Amino acid sequence: MAKQDLTTIISRALTDGEFRALLLSDPDAALAGYELEEDEEKALRNLPADAFDKLTMDLENRQSKSGFMGAFSLMSGKDAAVDASTLLNLLGNKYGGK
């Protein structure tokens, strides 16, 4: 369940500005009810405020250049857990998570 919840959290944070703001300002409230691995929760709590905005811009640029279908096509189907974890790692590593 944790990997499905991670996919949901990342998807919501990319598409729902209110949820993203809550995740960044009050992670306890935003993550309530989700089941996450300890390292996933820590990574989400340590993301800089602009990480999701930067990822969204990168995905849009990549889509316009290569026909990339976006994060949601990556995160659908049986490989969703891997892709959500990959996106979380990208958010942390590329965009400055602690």
C-alpha positions in Angstrom: 0.0 0.0 0.0 2.9 2.4 0.7 4.0 2.5 -2.9 0.4 3.2 -4.1 0.1 6.0 -1.5 3.4 7.5 -2.6 2.1 7.6 -6.2 -1.0 9.3 -5.0 0.9 11.9 -2.9 3.3 12.8 -5.8 0.4 13.0 -8.3 -1.6 15.2 -6.0 1.3 17.4 -5.3 2.0 17.9 -9.0 -1.6 18.7 -9.9 -3.2 20.1 -6.8 -1.7 23.4 -5.6 -3.6 23.4 -2.3 -2.4 19.9 -1.4 1.1 20.8 -2.5 1.1 23.9 -0.2 -0.3 21.8 2.7 2.4 19.1 2.1 5.1 21.8 2.3 3.7 23.8 5.2 2.1 21.1 7.3 3.3 17.6 6.2 1.7 16.0 9.2 -1.8 17.1 8.0 -1.0 16.4 4.3 0.4 12.9 5.0 -2.3 11.8 7.5 -3.9 8.6 6.4 -1.2 7.6 4.0 1.0 4.6 4.5 4.6 5.4 3.6 8.0 3.9 4.2 10.1 5.9 6.7 12.6 7.0 4.0 9.8 8.1 1.7 8.1 10.2 4.4 11.5 11.7 5.3 12.2 12.6 1.7 8.8 14.2 1.2 9.2 16.3 4.4 12.6 17.5 3.3 11.7 18.7 -0.2 12.3 22.4 -0.9 9.2 24.5 -1.6 9.9 24.8 -5.3 10.7 21.1 -6.0 7.3 20.2 -7.5 7.2 23.4 -9.6 10.7 22.6 -11.0 9.7 19.0 -11.8 6.5 20.1 -13.5 8.5 22.5 -15.7 11.0 19.9 -16.6 8.3 17.4 -17.5 6.6 20.0 -19.7 9.8 20.8 -21.4 10.6 17.2 -21.9 7.1 16.5 -23.3 7.3 19.3 -25.8 10.7 18.1 -27.0 10.2 14.4 -27.2 6.6 13.5 -27.0 7.0 12.4 -23.5 3.5 11.6 -22.1 4.2 13.0 -18.6 4.6 11.7 -15.1 1.1 10.2 -15.0 1.7 7.8 -17.8 4.9 6.7 -16.1 3.0 6.2 -12.8 0.2 4.1 -14.2 0.0 0.4 -14.4 2.0 -2.3 -12.7 5.2 -0.3 -12.6 3.7 2.5 -10.6 5.7 1.8 -7.4 9.0 2.0 -9.2 8.1 5.2 -11.0 6.8 7.0 -7.9 10.0 6.1 -6.0 12.1 7.3 -9.0 10.2 10.6 -9.1 10.7 11.1 -5.3 14.4 10.4 -5.7 14.6 12.9 -8.6 12.8 15.5 -6.5 15.2 15.1 -3.7 18.4 14.7 -5.7 17.9 17.2 -8.5 15.9 19.8 -6.7 17.6 19.9 -3.4 15.9 17.7 -0.8 17.9 17.2 2.4 
